[in-house]
Amino acid sequence: LNDRSNSDKILHYIETFLPESLVFREKYFDNASGCISWLCDQMQSAGLVEPAFKSNVLKREALSSTSFIKDIAVPHPLKPTTQQTSLALILNQAPMKWGDSSVRVVLLLGLSPNDHQKFQSIFDAFISVLSNEETVESLLAAEKYADIIKILRDNVVFAN
């Protein structure tokens, strides 16, 4: 029951932090910087991040690639800097260049210092879910936001 309760909390956070308006399909860029810049612009347009957020994420990416799982990149700033925690997600059928690798899923993290502790659970759950190739394929095939949330709901339990 405790695992189920934690799973339900994580799913609530995911739905809160990942609005449907920040889930994108088939958005391709020539490089990581272009993708990061575009995603940061989307978050800024939604009023979720300040203009400096983009430069912080690009600085972090310049230190080392945030593509550390097959097919997945998780760009983020070096430290929590946003007023409100938010996520943006790109799901692509075909891979796009990301440093020395290529990715099909990009999850941009914007983290508020106030959410740092609970977000660690969400981050760990996302990484675990995205480490499963079958789950990634299901996410890529999902046609609607509700389908993405259902896939996460069905798989996040295994991430705990």
C-alpha positions in Angstrom: 0.0 0.0 0.0 2.8 2.4 0.8 4.4 1.8 -2.7 0.9 2.4 -4.3 0.6 5.6 -2.2 4.0 6.8 -3.3 3.2 5.9 -6.9 -0.1 7.9 -6.7 1.8 10.9 -5.3 4.4 10.7 -8.1 1.7 10.6 -10.7 0.0 13.6 -9.2 3.3 15.5 -9.4 3.9 14.4 -13.0 0.4 15.5 -14.1 1.0 18.8 -12.2 4.5 19.5 -13.5 4.0 18.2 -17.1 1.1 20.1 -18.6 -0.4 18.9 -21.9 0.7 22.2 -23.5 4.4 21.2 -23.0 4.2 17.8 -24.6 5.4 17.8 -28.2 5.7 15.3 -31.0 7.9 15.1 -33.9 10.0 18.2 -33.2 13.4 17.8 -34.7 16.5 20.0 -34.3 20.0 19.9 -35.7 21.6 19.8 -32.3 21.0 19.7 -28.6 21.4 23.5 -28.2 18.7 24.2 -30.8 16.3 21.8 -29.0 17.1 23.1 -25.6 16.6 26.7 -26.8 13.2 25.9 -28.3 12.0 24.0 -25.3 13.1 26.8 -23.0 11.3 29.3 -25.1 8.1 27.2 -24.8 8.4 27.1 -21.1 9.1 30.8 -21.0 6.0 31.5 -23.2 3.9 29.5 -20.7 5.2 31.8 -17.9 7.0 29.0 -16.2 10.6 30.1 -16.4 12.6 33.3 -16.5 14.7 34.2 -19.6 17.9 33.3 -17.7 16.7 29.7 -17.4 17.8 29.0 -21.0 21.3 30.1 -20.5 21.6 28.0 -17.3 20.4 24.9 -19.1 22.7 25.5 -22.1 25.7 26.0 -19.7 24.9 22.7 -18.0 24.7 20.9 -21.4 28.1 22.5 -22.4 29.7 20.8 -19.4 28.6 17.3 -20.5 25.8 15.8 -22.5 22.5 15.1 -20.7 21.9 12.1 -22.9 23.0 9.4 -20.5 20.3 6.8 -21.3 19.8 5.2 -24.7 17.5 7.4 -26.8 16.9 9.8 -23.9 18.2 13.3 -23.0 17.3 15.1 -19.8 18.5 18.6 -20.0 18.4 20.7 -16.8 20.2 23.6 -15.1 23.0 23.1 -12.6 20.8 24.1 -9.7 17.1 24.7 -9.0 16.2 28.2 -10.3 12.6 28.3 -11.4 9.7 29.7 -9.4 7.6 26.6 -10.1 8.7 23.1 -11.1 7.8 22.2 -14.6 8.7 19.7 -17.3 8.6 19.8 -21.1 8.7 16.6 -23.2 9.5 15.9 -26.8 8.6 12.4 -28.3 10.1 11.7 -31.7 9.8 8.5 -33.8 13.1 9.1 -35.5 16.3 10.0 -33.6 17.9 13.4 -33.7 21.5 14.3 -33.1 22.4 15.1 -29.4 26.1 15.6 -29.0 27.9 12.4 -29.7 24.7 10.4 -29.5 21.1 10.6 -30.8 17.8 10.7 -28.9 14.1 10.3 -29.5 12.9 11.5 -26.1 13.9 14.9 -24.5 12.7 15.7 -21.0 13.5 19.3 -20.0 13.5 19.8 -16.2 12.8 23.1 -14.6 13.1 22.7 -10.8 12.0 25.1 -8.1 14.2 25.1 -4.9 10.9 24.5 -3.0 10.2 21.2 -4.7 13.7 19.8 -4.6 13.0 17.0 -2.2 9.8 15.7 -3.8 11.2 16.2 -7.2 14.0 13.8 -6.6 11.4 11.0 -6.3 9.8 12.1 -9.6 13.2 12.3 -11.3 14.1 8.9 -10.2 10.8 7.5 -11.3 11.1 9.1 -14.7 14.6 7.8 -15.2 13.6 4.3 -14.2 10.5 4.4 -16.5 12.6 5.9 -19.4 15.3 3.2 -18.9 12.8 0.6 -20.0 12.8 0.3 -23.8 9.3 -1.1 -24.0 7.9 1.8 -22.1 9.8 4.3 -24.3 8.3 2.6 -27.4 4.8 2.8 -25.8 5.3 6.5 -25.1 6.4 7.1 -28.6 3.4 5.3 -29.9 0.9 7.2 -27.6 -1.3 9.5 -29.6 -2.8 11.6 -26.8 -1.7 13.2 -23.6 -4.1 11.0 -21.6 -2.3 8.0 -23.2 1.1 9.3 -22.0 -0.2 9.7 -18.5 -1.7 6.2 -18.5 1.6 4.7 -19.7 3.4 6.5 -16.9 0.7 5.5 -14.4 1.0 1.9 -15.5 4.8 1.9 -15.3 5.8 4.2 -12.5 4.9 1.6 -9.9 7.9 -0.4 -11.2 10.1 2.7 -10.8 9.7 2.8 -7.0 
